[in-house]
Amino acid sequence: MSAISPEAFATKALTSAIDIAVARKGLDQVEKQGEAAVELIKAAASVGKASRGRISATPAAGETGRRLDVTA
């Protein structure tokens, strides 16, 4: 087994610390995206509760949106 020089050890330690910091930053970003997705789901659920208690493809008599342009 060969001994590692102090300079090489310091370089490896710095490289590892940088790799960990980069990975943590990536995980933080994914966590924020997950939280945003949960908020979107909660907002969609609240819209459903506010309009007749359910979401329907067909609008009720008093609602706008009788026609939906799906060609865009």
N, C-alpha and C positions, 0 to 999 in steps of 0.2 A: 504494500500500500504506500503510495507516494504522498508526501506532505504537500499541502496547498499553501501557497504564499499568502501573507496577510493582504497584499494588494489584490490578489485574485479573489480572496474571500470577501473583501470589502466590495469589489465589483459585483460579485454574485449576490451579495446581500442587497445592494442597491437595486440591481436588476429585479430581484424578487419583490422588493418593496414597491417598485414601479408597477410591476405586473399585478400585484394585489390591488394597488390604487386604481388602476385602469379597470380591472374586473369589478371592483366595488362601484365605480362610476356607472358601468354598464348595468349592473344589477339595480342600482338606484333608478336609472332611467326606465327599466322594465317595470319596476314597482310603481312608478308614477303612471305609466301607461295602463297598468292593471287597475289602479285606483280610478283613473279617468273612465275606463270601460265600465266599472261598477257604478260610477255616478251617472253615466249615460243610461244604463239599465234601470237605475232607480228613477231617473227622469222619465223614461218611457213608461214605466209602471204607473207613475203619478198621472201622466196624461191619460192613460187608460181608465184610471179611477175617476178622473174629472169628467170624462165623456162617457156617459151611460154605463160606467163600470166595466166596460170591455172595449176592445179595439175591433172595429169591423171594417171590412172592405167596402161596405156600402154606407154612405152617410145617412144620418137620420133626417127627418123632414126639415128640421130647423137649421141644419148644418150646411155650410158651403162645401164645394168639392164634389159635385155630382159627376164631373168628368175629370179624368186624370190623363195627362199627356204622357204616355210611356214611350214615345218615339225618340225623345231627346237623348 
